Amino acid sequence: MTNLKKNEKAIKIIVQMQYITLFCLMVGQIVTKISFLYGQYIFIVANMISVFRCFALDRPKSDTVKDIACLAITVGLIIITII
């Protein structure tokens, strides 16, 4: 397999990772009702995937800033809950 085909395959996988993010967001909403902290752990996974995708796919700066802000909010909520 050539490098170009490997890159195309990697890009397709990274693009499809958004479905994992969607799944995590839906499950996180449900789990948050049961346990706020566990729900936030699921949200942090979704946010980390989104931030990774922004850099890997060279998304617009506004998308990157939004996803980093959401990640920071989630980290902040986890820290506040733990302390």
N, C-alpha and C positions, 0 to 999 in steps of 0.2 A: 504494500500500500504506500503510495507516495505521500510526502509531507502535506501536499495540498489536500488530498483526500482525508488525511488524518485531521487536519485543521477544520475542514468542513464538517466532519463527524463530531468533533469537539464542540464546535459552534452550535450544531443542532442539539446536542445534549444540554448545553448551557441554556439555550433558548427554552427547551422543554422543562427546565428546572423551575420555571414559573408556576407550573402545575403543582409542584411540591409546596411552593410558597402559598398558593391558594388553599391547598389542603390544610396546611399548618394554620392558616388564618381561621379557617372554619372550625377546626378542631380546637384551636386555642380559645375561641369564643365560647365553645361548649364547656371546656375544661375550666375556664376562669370562673364559671358559675359554681363549680365544685371546689376548686382550689385556686385562688388568685395567683399564687406563686408558680404552680405548675403550668397554669395558662400562660404566664409571662415567659416561662422557659420555652414553651412552644413558639411564642411570638418572636423570641430572640433568634430562634433557628430560622424562621421565615425572614426576619430582617437581615440576618447575615447572608442568606442566599441572595436576597435582593441587592445588597451592597456588592457582593461578589459579581453578580451578573452585570451590574452597572460598569464595573471596571473591565470585566472580561469582554463585554460586548461594546465597549466605548460608547455608552449611552450618553445622552445630553447631560450637561452639568446640572440642570434643574432636577432631573430624575435622581442623580447621584446625591445631591444635597438633600432631597426629600428622604431618600432611603437611609442616609446617614443620620438624619434628624430623628427618624422613627426608631432606628437602632439605639440612639442615645437616650431617647425617652424610655424605651423598654429597659435598658440597663439602669437608668435612674430609678425607675419604679421597682426593679428588683432590689437594688441597694437600699432604697427607703423601706421596703418591706422586711428585709433581713435585719436591718438595724433597729 
